[in-house]
Amino acid sequence: MEHILRRAGWQPGRHVDTSTWRHLLESDGFVMHDAAERFLREFGGLSVGHGGAGISRAREPFEFDPLLGMGEDDRFSEWGEAVGKSIFPIGELDRGRFFLGIDEVGMIYLVADSLARFGVGRVGIECLVLGVAPEIIFP
């Protein structure tokens, strides 16, 4: 997993300035919580374009750019209410087919007309990289 993230530009100790994302998304109705800020500081701006067979689903390209969720604050807030968490956008999966979000404890979600979760932090990223199907919460 680490070699795929490194090819996308990640390295240990990576630190990205999140202030522009915070400003733009908060003006769009989102509130950036600490877990989203920590995640984006380390992984924001990465784009993984691989595909192919995975463990329990296809490995699809994903991008960690929270601005891709702009205009979707209603969708994120409705799903957040459904799970009792604040879900903040962190990017897209499968070239815009699905949104990715993160809650206050670091759980990474697939956000669409349904809601599913990949796992917390690095476990969630590993599921994205290796092609592990998320757990469907609301079909």
VMD Tcl script that builds the backbone (N, CA, C; Angstrom):
set m [mol new atoms 417]
animate dup $m
set s [atomselect $m all]
$s set {name element resname resid chain x y z} {
  {N N MET 1 A 0.816 -1.190 0.000}
  {CA C MET 1 A 0.000 0.000 0.000}
  {C C MET 1 A 0.864 1.260 0.000}
  {N N GLU 2 A 1.907 1.275 0.819}
  {CA C GLU 2 A 2.729 2.477 0.953}
  {C C GLU 2 A 3.371 2.884 -0.365}
  {N N HIS 3 A 3.810 1.904 -1.175}
  {CA C HIS 3 A 4.450 2.253 -2.445}
  {C C HIS 3 A 3.471 2.936 -3.405}
  {N N ILE 4 A 2.201 2.580 -3.354}
  {CA C ILE 4 A 1.203 3.234 -4.204}
  {C C ILE 4 A 0.999 4.670 -3.755}
  {N N LEU 5 A 0.918 4.889 -2.453}
  {CA C LEU 5 A 0.762 6.249 -1.927}
  {C C LEU 5 A 2.001 7.096 -2.212}
  {N N ARG 6 A 3.181 6.484 -2.107}
  {CA C ARG 6 A 4.413 7.231 -2.414}
  {C C ARG 6 A 4.441 7.660 -3.876}
  {N N ARG 7 A 3.996 6.774 -4.782}
  {CA C ARG 7 A 3.948 7.143 -6.201}
  {C C ARG 7 A 2.994 8.307 -6.445}
  {N N ALA 8 A 1.989 8.439 -5.581}
  {CA C ALA 8 A 1.024 9.536 -5.706}
  {C C ALA 8 A 1.535 10.830 -5.067}
  {N N GLY 9 A 2.687 10.759 -4.362}
  {CA C GLY 9 A 3.269 11.956 -3.771}
  {C C GLY 9 A 3.309 11.980 -2.255}
  {N N TRP 10 A 2.791 10.932 -1.616}
  {CA C TRP 10 A 2.813 10.877 -0.151}
  {C C TRP 10 A 4.199 10.499 0.339}
  {N N GLN 11 A 4.563 10.999 1.508}
  {CA C GLN 11 A 5.787 10.592 2.196}
  {C C GLN 11 A 5.557 10.775 3.687}
  {N N PRO 12 A 6.263 10.037 4.527}
  {CA C PRO 12 A 6.107 10.213 5.972}
  {C C PRO 12 A 6.399 11.664 6.355}
  {N N GLY 13 A 5.575 12.202 7.241}
  {CA C GLY 13 A 5.759 13.579 7.683}
  {C C GLY 13 A 5.206 14.619 6.726}
  {N N ARG 14 A 4.510 14.194 5.679}
  {CA C ARG 14 A 3.932 15.128 4.705}
  {C C ARG 14 A 3.000 16.101 5.422}
  {N N HIS 15 A 3.066 17.354 5.032}
  {CA C HIS 15 A 2.232 18.381 5.657}
  {C C HIS 15 A 1.733 19.334 4.577}
  {N N VAL 16 A 0.427 19.336 4.363}
  {CA C VAL 16 A -0.213 20.186 3.360}
  {C C VAL 16 A -0.983 21.282 4.089}
  {N N ASP 17 A -0.926 22.492 3.589}
  {CA C ASP 17 A -1.695 23.594 4.153}
  {C C ASP 17 A -3.170 23.400 3.794}
  {N N THR 18 A -4.034 23.341 4.804}
  {CA C THR 18 A -5.456 23.094 4.590}
  {C C THR 18 A -6.303 24.371 4.668}
  {N N SER 19 A -5.675 25.514 4.859}
  {CA C SER 19 A -6.437 26.747 5.114}
  {C C SER 19 A -7.350 27.139 3.955}
  {N N THR 20 A -6.914 26.973 2.719}
  {CA C THR 20 A -7.771 27.325 1.582}
  {C C THR 20 A -8.964 26.395 1.515}
  {N N TRP 21 A -8.741 25.090 1.693}
  {CA C TRP 21 A -9.855 24.134 1.712}
  {C C TRP 21 A -10.844 24.495 2.816}
  {N N ARG 22 A -10.316 24.784 4.002}
  {CA C ARG 22 A -11.181 25.132 5.142}
  {C C ARG 22 A -12.046 26.351 4.786}
  {N N HIS 23 A -11.404 27.389 4.298}
  {CA C HIS 23 A -12.118 28.630 3.987}
  {C C HIS 23 A -13.218 28.394 2.941}
  {N N LEU 24 A -12.875 27.747 1.844}
  {CA C LEU 24 A -13.843 27.541 0.765}
  {C C LEU 24 A -14.981 26.613 1.179}
  {N N LEU 25 A -14.657 25.536 1.877}
  {CA C LEU 25 A -15.702 24.588 2.257}
  {C C LEU 25 A -16.571 25.115 3.389}
  {N N GLU 26 A -15.993 25.866 4.310}
  {CA C GLU 26 A -16.818 26.433 5.370}
  {C C GLU 26 A -17.744 27.509 4.817}
  {N N SER 27 A -17.338 28.207 3.758}
  {CA C SER 27 A -18.245 29.169 3.124}
  {C C SER 27 A -19.333 28.444 2.327}
  {N N ASP 28 A -19.154 27.149 2.084}
  {CA C ASP 28 A -20.127 26.320 1.361}
  {C C ASP 28 A -21.042 25.550 2.325}
  {N N GLY 29 A -20.869 25.745 3.643}
  {CA C GLY 29 A -21.750 25.109 4.610}
  {C C GLY 29 A -21.146 23.986 5.424}
  {N N PHE 30 A -19.924 23.591 5.114}
  {CA C PHE 30 A -19.263 22.515 5.862}
  {C C PHE 30 A -18.532 23.088 7.074}
  {N N VAL 31 A -18.250 22.222 8.040}
  {CA C VAL 31 A -17.410 22.583 9.176}
  {C C VAL 31 A -16.288 21.551 9.243}
  {N N MET 32 A -15.044 22.013 9.071}
  {CA C MET 32 A -13.902 21.098 9.087}
  {C C MET 32 A -13.552 20.746 10.534}
  {N N HIS 33 A -13.752 19.483 10.888}
  {CA C HIS 33 A -13.391 19.029 12.230}
  {C C HIS 33 A -11.929 18.591 12.254}
  {N N ASP 34 A -11.412 18.313 13.449}
  {CA C ASP 34 A -9.989 17.995 13.617}
  {C C ASP 34 A -9.552 16.771 12.821}
  {N N ALA 35 A -10.382 15.729 12.791}
  {CA C ALA 35 A -9.996 14.517 12.056}
  {C C ALA 35 A -9.842 14.808 10.570}
  {N N ALA 36 A -10.731 15.637 10.005}
  {CA C ALA 36 A -10.620 15.999 8.587}
  {C C ALA 36 A -9.353 16.800 8.346}
  {N N GLU 37 A -9.066 17.732 9.244}
  {CA C GLU 37 A -7.859 18.533 9.080}
  {C C GLU 37 A -6.602 17.667 9.144}
  {N N ARG 38 A -6.528 16.778 10.119}
  {CA C ARG 38 A -5.358 15.883 10.233}
  {C C ARG 38 A -5.203 15.024 8.987}
  {N N PHE 39 A -6.311 14.451 8.518}
  {CA C PHE 39 A -6.278 13.598 7.334}
  {C C PHE 39 A -5.792 14.378 6.119}
  {N N LEU 40 A -6.387 15.546 5.882}
  {CA C LEU 40 A -6.029 16.330 4.699}
  {C C LEU 40 A -4.623 16.895 4.782}
  {N N ARG 41 A -4.151 17.183 5.990}
  {CA C ARG 41 A -2.768 17.644 6.139}
  {C C ARG 41 A -1.790 16.597 5.613}
  {N N GLU 42 A -2.115 15.330 5.846}
  {CA C GLU 42 A -1.208 14.263 5.420}
  {C C GLU 42 A -1.502 13.754 4.013}
  {N N PHE 43 A -2.780 13.648 3.645}
  {CA C PHE 43 A -3.132 12.991 2.384}
  {C C PHE 43 A -3.801 13.899 1.355}
  {N N GLY 44 A -4.148 15.121 1.718}
  {CA C GLY 44 A -4.824 16.024 0.795}
  {C C GLY 44 A -4.007 16.273 -0.464}
  {N N GLY 45 A -4.684 16.267 -1.602}
  {CA C GLY 45 A -4.031 16.520 -2.878}
  {C C GLY 45 A -3.501 15.284 -3.575}
  {N N LEU 46 A -3.547 14.134 -2.910}
  {CA C LEU 46 A -3.058 12.899 -3.547}
  {C C LEU 46 A -4.106 12.358 -4.508}
  {N N SER 47 A -3.634 11.810 -5.606}
  {CA C SER 47 A -4.503 11.198 -6.603}
  {C C SER 47 A -3.904 9.860 -6.992}
  {N N VAL 48 A -4.677 8.801 -6.801}
  {CA C VAL 48 A -4.223 7.445 -7.125}
  {C C VAL 48 A -5.054 6.968 -8.308}
  {N N GLY 49 A -4.419 6.776 -9.433}
  {CA C GLY 49 A -5.126 6.458 -10.666}
  {C C GLY 49 A -5.141 5.004 -11.060}
  {N N HIS 50 A -4.804 4.106 -10.146}
  {CA C HIS 50 A -4.736 2.694 -10.514}
  {C C HIS 50 A -6.116 2.070 -10.624}
  {N N GLY 51 A -6.173 0.917 -11.242}
  {CA C GLY 51 A -7.404 0.145 -11.370}
  {C C GLY 51 A -7.049 -1.315 -11.492}
  {N N GLY 52 A -8.056 -2.141 -11.609}
  {CA C GLY 52 A -7.829 -3.568 -11.755}
  {C C GLY 52 A -8.509 -4.351 -10.650}
  {N N ALA 53 A -8.220 -5.619 -10.627}
  {CA C ALA 53 A -8.834 -6.515 -9.641}
  {C C ALA 53 A -8.351 -6.166 -8.241}
  {N N GLY 54 A -9.254 -6.250 -7.300}
  {CA C GLY 54 A -8.927 -6.028 -5.902}
  {C C GLY 54 A -9.271 -7.243 -5.079}
  {N N ILE 55 A -9.330 -7.079 -3.777}
  {CA C ILE 55 A -9.617 -8.192 -2.878}
  {C C ILE 55 A -11.092 -8.571 -2.926}
  {N N SER 56 A -11.997 -7.594 -2.728}
  {CA C SER 56 A -13.430 -7.901 -2.760}
  {C C SER 56 A -14.220 -6.906 -3.613}
  {N N ARG 57 A -13.532 -6.053 -4.336}
  {CA C ARG 57 A -14.117 -5.125 -5.302}
  {C C ARG 57 A -12.989 -4.672 -6.217}
  {N N ALA 58 A -13.338 -4.039 -7.308}
  {CA C ALA 58 A -12.309 -3.516 -8.211}
  {C C ALA 58 A -11.540 -2.390 -7.519}
  {N N ARG 59 A -10.250 -2.296 -7.812}
  {CA C ARG 59 A -9.454 -1.149 -7.349}
  {C C ARG 59 A -9.782 0.001 -8.294}
  {N N GLU 60 A -10.362 1.047 -7.745}
  {CA C GLU 60 A -10.784 2.185 -8.544}
  {C C GLU 60 A -9.925 3.400 -8.205}
  {N N PRO 61 A -9.748 4.300 -9.170}
  {CA C PRO 61 A -8.979 5.509 -8.877}
  {C C PRO 61 A -9.686 6.351 -7.820}
  {N N PHE 62 A -8.891 7.058 -7.017}
  {CA C PHE 62 A -9.461 7.967 -6.035}
  {C C PHE 62 A -8.574 9.188 -5.902}
  {N N GLU 63 A -9.187 10.257 -5.424}
  {CA C GLU 63 A -8.488 11.529 -5.289}
  {C C GLU 63 A -8.886 12.168 -3.967}
  {N N PHE 64 A -7.900 12.605 -3.200}
  {CA C PHE 64 A -8.154 13.278 -1.939}
  {C C PHE 64 A -8.104 14.792 -2.140}
  {N N ASP 65 A -9.194 15.333 -2.661}
  {CA C ASP 65 A -9.372 16.769 -2.854}
  {C C ASP 65 A -10.753 17.115 -2.310}
  {N N PRO 66 A -10.823 17.726 -1.129}
  {CA C PRO 66 A -12.121 17.984 -0.520}
  {C C PRO 66 A -13.000 18.949 -1.313}
  {N N LEU 67 A -12.416 19.768 -2.178}
  {CA C LEU 67 A -13.211 20.708 -2.967}
  {C C LEU 67 A -14.129 19.996 -3.954}
  {N N LEU 68 A -13.843 18.732 -4.237}
  {CA C LEU 68 A -14.702 17.960 -5.126}
  {C C LEU 68 A -16.082 17.733 -4.503}
  {N N GLY 69 A -16.202 17.953 -3.192}
  {CA C GLY 69 A -17.482 17.814 -2.500}
  {C C GLY 69 A -18.275 19.106 -2.396}
  {N N MET 70 A -17.760 20.185 -2.961}
  {CA C MET 70 A -18.478 21.465 -2.882}
  {C C MET 70 A -19.849 21.336 -3.538}
  {N N GLY 71 A -20.822 21.977 -2.906}
  {CA C GLY 71 A -22.189 21.914 -3.406}
  {C C GLY 71 A -22.950 20.697 -2.924}
  {N N GLU 72 A -22.289 19.848 -2.158}
  {CA C GLU 72 A -22.909 18.606 -1.675}
  {C C GLU 72 A -23.115 18.630 -0.167}
  {N N ASP 73 A -23.154 19.814 0.438}
  {CA C ASP 73 A -23.277 19.888 1.892}
  {C C ASP 73 A -24.563 19.254 2.396}
  {N N ASP 74 A -25.663 19.332 1.631}
  {CA C ASP 74 A -26.902 18.687 2.054}
  {C C ASP 74 A -26.739 17.174 2.138}
  {N N ARG 75 A -26.123 16.601 1.123}
  {CA C ARG 75 A -25.923 15.144 1.095}
  {C C ARG 75 A -25.069 14.703 2.285}
  {N N PHE 76 A -23.954 15.409 2.512}
  {CA C PHE 76 A -23.055 15.035 3.605}
  {C C PHE 76 A -23.728 15.233 4.969}
  {N N SER 77 A -24.475 16.316 5.127}
  {CA C SER 77 A -25.108 16.561 6.427}
  {C C SER 77 A -26.241 15.573 6.683}
  {N N GLU 78 A -27.002 15.196 5.649}
  {CA C GLU 78 A -28.075 14.213 5.833}
  {C C GLU 78 A -27.511 12.853 6.239}
  {N N TRP 79 A -26.453 12.410 5.568}
  {CA C TRP 79 A -25.847 11.124 5.949}
  {C C TRP 79 A -25.200 11.232 7.328}
  {N N GLY 80 A -24.621 12.383 7.632}
  {CA C GLY 80 A -24.048 12.585 8.958}
  {C C GLY 80 A -25.095 12.466 10.051}
  {N N GLU 81 A -26.263 13.066 9.821}
  {CA C GLU 81 A -27.360 12.940 10.784}
  {C C GLU 81 A -27.790 11.484 10.935}
  {N N ALA 82 A -27.805 10.753 9.836}
  {CA C ALA 82 A -28.229 9.346 9.870}
  {C C ALA 82 A -27.303 8.488 10.739}
  {N N VAL 83 A -26.004 8.823 10.765}
  {CA C VAL 83 A -25.055 8.028 11.568}
  {C C VAL 83 A -24.649 8.739 12.857}
  {N N GLY 84 A -25.176 9.942 13.069}
  {CA C GLY 84 A -24.861 10.686 14.284}
  {C C GLY 84 A -23.444 11.212 14.330}
  {N N LYS 85 A -22.873 11.513 13.164}
  {CA C LYS 85 A -21.506 12.028 13.051}
  {C C LYS 85 A -21.483 13.192 12.065}
  {N N SER 86 A -20.452 13.995 12.136}
  {CA C SER 86 A -20.239 15.050 11.152}
  {C C SER 86 A -19.304 14.490 10.077}
  {N N ILE 87 A -19.813 14.374 8.846}
  {CA C ILE 87 A -19.013 13.820 7.744}
  {C C ILE 87 A -18.543 14.978 6.861}
  {N N PHE 88 A -17.229 15.079 6.710}
  {CA C PHE 88 A -16.601 16.146 5.929}
  {C C PHE 88 A -16.046 15.546 4.644}
  {N N PRO 89 A -16.205 16.217 3.504}
  {CA C PRO 89 A -15.691 15.668 2.238}
  {C C PRO 89 A -14.159 15.635 2.210}
  {N N ILE 90 A -13.628 14.531 1.667}
  {CA C ILE 90 A -12.171 14.433 1.489}
  {C C ILE 90 A -11.794 14.122 0.042}
  {N N GLY 91 A -12.785 13.850 -0.827}
  {CA C GLY 91 A -12.442 13.582 -2.216}
  {C C GLY 91 A -13.473 12.760 -2.946}
  {N N GLU 92 A -13.001 12.051 -3.971}
  {CA C GLU 92 A -13.861 11.245 -4.833}
  {C C GLU 92 A -13.254 9.874 -5.092}
  {N N LEU 93 A -14.135 8.939 -5.409}
  {CA C LEU 93 A -13.752 7.586 -5.802}
  {C C LEU 93 A -14.321 7.320 -7.188}
  {N N ASP 94 A -13.564 6.643 -8.008}
  {CA C ASP 94 A -13.987 6.242 -9.348}
  {C C ASP 94 A -14.366 7.442 -10.212}
  {N N ARG 95 A -13.446 8.408 -10.255}
  {CA C ARG 95 A -13.557 9.588 -11.119}
  {C C ARG 95 A -14.897 10.316 -10.974}
  {N N GLY 96 A -15.319 10.510 -9.735}
  {CA C GLY 96 A -16.517 11.281 -9.468}
  {C C GLY 96 A -17.784 10.472 -9.310}
  {N N ARG 97 A -17.700 9.169 -9.461}
  {CA C ARG 97 A -18.897 8.335 -9.289}
  {C C ARG 97 A -19.387 8.363 -7.843}
  {N N PHE 98 A -18.446 8.434 -6.902}
  {CA C PHE 98 A -18.765 8.468 -5.480}
  {C C PHE 98 A -17.938 9.562 -4.806}
  {N N PHE 99 A -18.466 10.110 -3.724}
  {CA C PHE 99 A -17.702 11.022 -2.880}
  {C C PHE 99 A -17.084 10.218 -1.747}
  {N N LEU 100 A -16.013 10.764 -1.188}
  {CA C LEU 100 A -15.394 10.205 0.013}
  {C C LEU 100 A -15.509 11.236 1.123}
  {N N GLY 101 A -15.780 10.766 2.335}
  {CA C GLY 101 A -15.884 11.658 3.479}
  {C C GLY 101 A -15.232 11.038 4.695}
  {N N ILE 102 A -15.071 11.853 5.731}
  {CA C ILE 102 A -14.455 11.388 6.975}
  {C C ILE 102 A -15.235 11.995 8.143}
  {N N ASP 103 A -15.433 11.195 9.202}
  {CA C ASP 103 A -16.115 11.733 10.382}
  {C C ASP 103 A -15.108 12.116 11.453}
  {N N GLU 104 A -15.620 12.546 12.611}
  {CA C GLU 104 A -14.750 13.067 13.674}
  {C C GLU 104 A -13.806 12.048 14.281}
  {N N VAL 105 A -14.106 10.758 14.125}
  {CA C VAL 105 A -13.208 9.733 14.677}
  {C C VAL 105 A -12.279 9.162 13.608}
  {N N GLY 106 A -12.382 9.684 12.375}
  {CA C GLY 106 A -11.484 9.255 11.308}
  {C C GLY 106 A -12.026 8.154 10.425}
  {N N MET 107 A -13.316 7.785 10.576}
  {CA C MET 107 A -13.938 6.773 9.713}
  {C C MET 107 A -14.079 7.357 8.311}
  {N N ILE 108 A -13.629 6.600 7.313}
  {CA C ILE 108 A -13.726 7.030 5.919}
  {C C ILE 108 A -14.964 6.391 5.299}
  {N N TYR 109 A -15.779 7.247 4.669}
  {CA C TYR 109 A -17.048 6.818 4.086}
  {C C TYR 109 A -17.066 6.972 2.572}
  {N N LEU 110 A -17.835 6.100 1.935}
  {CA C LEU 110 A -18.244 6.258 0.554}
  {C C LEU 110 A -19.613 6.932 0.641}
  {N N VAL 111 A -19.741 8.105 0.035}
  {CA C VAL 111 A -20.960 8.904 0.142}
  {C C VAL 111 A -21.572 9.036 -1.250}
  {N N ALA 112 A -22.812 8.569 -1.375}
  {CA C ALA 112 A -23.540 8.671 -2.650}
  {C C ALA 112 A -25.022 8.687 -2.308}
  {N N ASP 113 A -25.829 8.007 -3.099}
  {CA C ASP 113 A -27.245 7.850 -2.767}
  {C C ASP 113 A -27.400 6.818 -1.660}
  {N N SER 114 A -26.315 6.161 -1.337}
  {CA C SER 114 A -26.231 5.228 -0.224}
  {C C SER 114 A -25.007 5.632 0.595}
  {N N LEU 115 A -24.795 4.954 1.718}
  {CA C LEU 115 A -23.652 5.268 2.569}
  {C C LEU 115 A -22.971 3.970 2.969}
  {N N ALA 116 A -21.642 3.954 2.864}
  {CA C ALA 116 A -20.862 2.783 3.261}
  {C C ALA 116 A -19.584 3.280 3.925}
  {N N ARG 117 A -18.954 2.419 4.733}
  {CA C ARG 117 A -17.721 2.831 5.405}
  {C C ARG 117 A -16.590 1.861 5.083}
  {N N PHE 118 A -15.398 2.463 4.880}
  {CA C PHE 118 A -14.197 1.693 4.562}
  {C C PHE 118 A -13.409 1.307 5.801}
  {N N GLY 119 A -13.357 2.163 6.790}
  {CA C GLY 119 A -12.565 1.916 7.991}
  {C C GLY 119 A -11.982 3.227 8.486}
  {N N VAL 120 A -11.356 3.153 9.643}
  {CA C VAL 120 A -10.788 4.343 10.273}
  {C C VAL 120 A -9.362 4.565 9.777}
  {N N GLY 121 A -9.062 5.805 9.381}
  {CA C GLY 121 A -7.707 6.220 9.028}
  {C C GLY 121 A -7.025 5.347 8.006}
  {N N ARG 122 A -5.861 4.835 8.369}
  {CA C ARG 122 A -5.057 4.042 7.430}
  {C C ARG 122 A -5.741 2.754 6.995}
  {N N VAL 123 A -6.594 2.198 7.863}
  {CA C VAL 123 A -7.350 1.003 7.474}
  {C C VAL 123 A -8.271 1.351 6.310}
  {N N GLY 124 A -8.931 2.500 6.395}
  {CA C GLY 124 A -9.800 2.942 5.311}
  {C C GLY 124 A -9.041 3.191 4.026}
  {N N ILE 125 A -7.880 3.813 4.134}
  {CA C ILE 125 A -7.049 4.067 2.952}
  {C C ILE 125 A -6.589 2.739 2.347}
  {N N GLU 126 A -6.199 1.805 3.194}
  {CA C GLU 126 A -5.768 0.497 2.709}
  {C C GLU 126 A -6.896 -0.188 1.932}
  {N N CYS 127 A -8.128 -0.076 2.412}
  {CA C CYS 127 A -9.262 -0.659 1.697}
  {C C CYS 127 A -9.425 -0.026 0.317}
  {N N LEU 128 A -9.239 1.287 0.234}
  {CA C LEU 128 A -9.317 1.971 -1.061}
  {C C LEU 128 A -8.214 1.485 -2.002}
  {N N VAL 129 A -6.996 1.410 -1.489}
  {CA C VAL 129 A -5.841 1.034 -2.309}
  {C C VAL 129 A -5.930 -0.415 -2.767}
  {N N LEU 130 A -6.322 -1.322 -1.873}
  {CA C LEU 130 A -6.300 -2.757 -2.173}
  {C C LEU 130 A -7.578 -3.284 -2.816}
  {N N GLY 131 A -8.625 -2.467 -2.848}
  {CA C GLY 131 A -9.883 -2.933 -3.428}
  {C C GLY 131 A -10.668 -3.803 -2.474}
  {N N VAL 132 A -10.901 -3.311 -1.271}
  {CA C VAL 132 A -11.732 -4.007 -0.294}
  {C C VAL 132 A -13.080 -3.289 -0.264}
  {N N ALA 133 A -14.152 -4.035 -0.420}
  {CA C ALA 133 A -15.489 -3.446 -0.451}
  {C C ALA 133 A -15.815 -2.810 0.894}
  {N N PRO 134 A -16.428 -1.617 0.857}
  {CA C PRO 134 A -16.839 -0.988 2.113}
  {C C PRO 134 A -18.067 -1.691 2.690}
  {N N GLU 135 A -18.275 -1.501 3.985}
  {CA C GLU 135 A -19.455 -2.041 4.659}
  {C C GLU 135 A -20.620 -1.088 4.401}
  {N N ILE 136 A -21.679 -1.599 3.798}
  {CA C ILE 136 A -22.836 -0.769 3.499}
  {C C ILE 136 A -23.609 -0.505 4.787}
  {N N ILE 137 A -23.875 0.774 5.048}
  {CA C ILE 137 A -24.613 1.169 6.243}
  {C C ILE 137 A -26.078 1.418 5.881}
  {N N PHE 138 A -26.283 2.223 4.834}
  {CA C PHE 138 A -27.629 2.542 4.357}
  {C C PHE 138 A -27.655 2.321 2.847}
  {N N PRO 139 A -28.442 1.335 2.400}
  {CA C PRO 139 A -28.512 1.069 0.951}
  {C C PRO 139 A -29.254 2.148 0.190}
}
mol reanalyze $m
mol bondsrecalc $m
mol representation Tube
mol addrep $m
